[in-house]
Amino acid sequence: MSMPFYVPPEQLVKDRAEYARKGIARGKSIAALQFDAGALLLAENPSKTLHKISEIYDRIAFAGVGRYNEFDSLRVAGIRHADIKGYMYGRPDVEVRGLANAFAQTLGNIFTHEVKPYEVEILVVGIHEDGSDMFKVMYDGTLSDEHEVGAIGGQADDLVEYLRDGYEDGLSFEAALDLAKAAFRSLDGERDIEGWEGAVLDRSVGRRTFRRLTVDELAD
């Protein structure tokens, strides 16, 4: 009887983490920041049909980087989770923190028990009367609370550093958009951007606050 091949648990976790990080690093980053009327999400995305930023619920947005089919399946699961909770209890009971926890548990279980981890990072953003909440969920289920600015993807740390340096309380939408664009242009030696995808959560528009930015709004 042949003995199964043994891999130390710590080596297995390290290999899975390295595999996931390499997949995420190949994707283009997404930045988010708070402005006076809500929250802005901006991504470099040359595709016009495969969206990396989407609506989850009335005041909650979802952004994902990495393998598209994997973070899109998480997005669909998040919409179902929010719809069921809103139907059973009430729309105000659907909170961004609860959704972020659900995503973290799902990714943590996949990382621990599945053969291949998900090659994704996601950002869940929600707005309320006093500001916005941002939660970053990594490939292994690690959940972190971001304040005022946040980013995911291979160059997230550089984006956050640039955004924090230029961020001020009470930014207008136009100023926030200019700052986010400048952050992307600061990467890789002022290279040309292949295409923009952007959206806002605007608390002034009513119940459903998510709105995609138009081509004219994103134009330089």
FENHU-V705326 format. One record per backbone hydrogen bond with DSSP energy under -0.5 kcal/mol. CO is the residue of the C=O (numbers start at 0). NH is the residue of the N-H. Records with the same first field share a line. If there is no record, write none. Layout:
BEGIN
CO->NH / NH
END
This chain:
BEGIN
7->10 / 11
8->12
9->13
10->14
11->15
12->16
13->17
14->18
15->19
16->20
17->21
18->22
19->23
20->24
21->25
23->26 / 153
26->153
28->43
29->151
30->41
31->149
32->39
34->37
36->202
37->34
38->200
39->32
40->198
41->30
42->44 / 196
48->50
51->63
53->61
56->59
57->208 / 209
58->126
59->55 / 56
60->124
61->53
62->122
64->120
66->69 / 70
67->71
68->72
69->73
70->74
71->75
72->76
73->77
74->78
75->79
76->80
77->81
78->82
79->83
80->84
81->85
82->86
83->87
84->88 / 89
89->92
90->93
92->94
94->98
95->99
96->100
97->101
98->102
99->103
100->104
101->105
102->106
103->107
104->108
105->109
106->110
107->111
108->112
109->113
117->119
118->66
120->64
121->136
122->62 / 124
123->134
124->60
125->132
127->130
130->127
132->125
133->145
134->123
135->143
136->121
137->140
141->137
143->135 / 145
145->133 / 147
146->148
147->33
149->31
151->29
152->155
154->158
155->159
156->160
157->161
158->162
159->163
160->164
161->165
162->166
167->170
170->35
171->175
172->176
173->177
174->178
175->179
176->180
177->181
178->182
179->183
180->184
181->185
183->186
184->189
185->188
186->190
194->44
196->42
197->212
198->40
199->201 / 210
200->38 / 202
201->204
206->208
208->201
210->199
213->217
214->218
END
